[in-house]
Amino acid sequence: MSEEAIPVTVRILDKEYCVSCPPHEQEDLLESARLLDQRMRAIRQKGNVIGSDRIAVQVALNISHELLLLQRQQRAEREMIDRLSALQERVQVALAAQRALDDPEKSV
């Protein structure tokens, strides 16, 4: 059963935007809007970027960069887990082979 999208009003840099989303995603949308508003205000306060469209692009680039870094970190963690699993399997095989050599009657 699909949920009907509902209109949600968010406020970013003193402007209101009406966005549709499923009811179960409303809190995430509001939290995302708060984060975006905070980031845009921080860049505006620094004063080195002028214009809300340029501020929005700067924030989008910053968030995209953070996302890429997190994705790389997750990929590295998955690779490490895969390596550790392979190593654990090799150790188990080696231990089983050693047990077979130590007590040939039990391995048969």
N, C-alpha and C positions, 0 to 999 in steps of 0.2 A: 504494500500500500504506500503510495507516494504522498508526501506531505505537501500541502499547498503553500507556496511561498507567501510570506507576509512582508509588508513594507516596514522598514526600520529606518528611523531618522538618526543620522550621526552628525556630529558637529566637529569639523576640522578647520583649524585656523579661522574661527569665527564665521564659518560658512556651513550651512546645513545641506546635507545630501540625503536623499531618500534612496535606500537600497533594498532590494527584495532578497530574501533568503528564507530557507526552511526554518520553522520555529526552533528546531533543536540546534541550529547554528547561530541563533541570535546573540547569545552571550559571547561567543567567539568573535562575531562581527563587531560587537560593541568594544570588546577588549582590543581588537585589531585597530579600530578607529582611534581609541585612546592612545595606543602606542604611536600610531602615525601622527596624531596631533602633537604629542609630546616631542617627537623627533623633529617635526617641522618647526615647532616653536623654538627648539634649541638651536637649530640652524639659523632661523630668522634672528634670534637674539645675538648670535655671533656677528651678524651684520655683513658677512662676506658674500652672501648670496641674496640677490634682490629679486622679488617677484615670486608669487606663490607657485607658478608652474615650474620655475627653476628650483625652488626649494623642494617641491615634490619629486622632481627628477633626482636631485641630490640624495634625498632620503631613500628613494627607490634603489639607487645605486648602492648606497650603504647597506640596506637590508639584503639586497641581492648578493653582495659580497659576503655578508655574514652567513647567508644560506649556503653559498658555495663552500665556505670554510667548514661549516657543520657537516655538509655532505662528504667532503674529503675526509674529515675526522671519522665519520661513521664507516666509510669505505675502508679506511685503515684499520679500524677496530674489527670489522668483519674479516678482513684478511688475517689479522692477528689471531682471531678466534679459529679460523680455518687452519692456520699453521699449528696452533696449539692442539687442535683436535687430531690433526695428522700425526703430530709428534706423540700424543698420548696413545694413538693406535699402534704406532711403531714400538713404543715401550711395552705395550701389552703383548704384542706379538713376540717381542724379544724375551719377555718374562715367561711366556708360555713355552717358547722353545727351550729356554734354560731349564724350566721345570721338567720338560720331557727328557732332557739330557741327564738331569740329576736323578730322576726316578723313572726309567723307561717302562716299568710295569704299570704305573698309574696312567700313563698317557695312552695306553692301548685299550 
